[in-house]
Amino acid sequence: MPSNIPATTIRIDPEAKKEATAILDELGLSMSTAVNAFLRAPVRKGGLPFEMRVKAPVPDGKTAR
């Protein structure tokens, strides 16, 4: 990766990072490559690379996120 690309710090749930890293390792991708691919998707598609919608409330009264 070119050194003129700025570094970005993000907060990630440790378990999600662990699970995603394991999958990305199997695919031969770094976390940086995957995040860059994700960030390019809205530019290509004009939105996020997955559907976002509000779900019905879960039984305990909280909404799913």
HELIX and SHEET records of a PDB file:
HELIX    1   1 PRO A   14  LEU A   27  1                                  14    
HELIX    2   2 MET A   31  LYS A   45  1                                  15    
END                                                                             
